[in-house]
Amino acid sequence: MAVDASGRIIGCGQVKPHRDGTLELASLAVLPDWRGKGVARAIIEHLTGQNPGRLYLMCRSPLEALYVKFGFQAIEFADMPPYFQQISRVAALYNRMAHETDHLSVMKRG
């Protein structure tokens, strides 16, 4: 959790363990008024510092550049653990049906 000077929660994130042992940087959210002020960076740095090994994440394709700064790289479907493959299949189906231009990106660090 990230909090402001008055103790109000302004952002959050987690490292989520999966049954197969993979770890996912997940649930990153920052209140709109605090975006662009380093809150997400601080959360990511804190969580990746606590989890220096291999981490995966999922994000909308326009957000890839943010995570590249922290050592994450987009990976191909064949390189994804099964959980991320399943989510990617569902997201691709949704994108086709909804004619979305963004896609779900799965990224890996380490």
C-alpha positions, 0 to 999 in steps of 0.5 A: 500500500502507498499512503499520503501524508495523512495516511490515506491509501493512494495506491496498491500492488501485490506479488501474487503466487500461483500454484505452479510456483510462478509469481505475478506482479499484480493489482497495481492501482493508483488513484487518478490524482496521484498518477504521474507522481512516482507512486506506481514506481515506488510500489513497483520498486518496493515489490520487485526489491522484495522479490528479486527473482523471476516475476511475471505480469499482465498489462494492457499493451500501451503500458509495456513501456512502463514495465520495461523500465523495471526489467520486464520484457514481453514474452510470446505465448509459447514462453508463458506459464499455463496460467498466463496462457489461459488468460491470454486465450480469453483476452484474445477472444474478447479483443476479437469480439469487442474489436479492441485495438489494445491487447493483453501483454504478458511480461517477464523479468528475470 
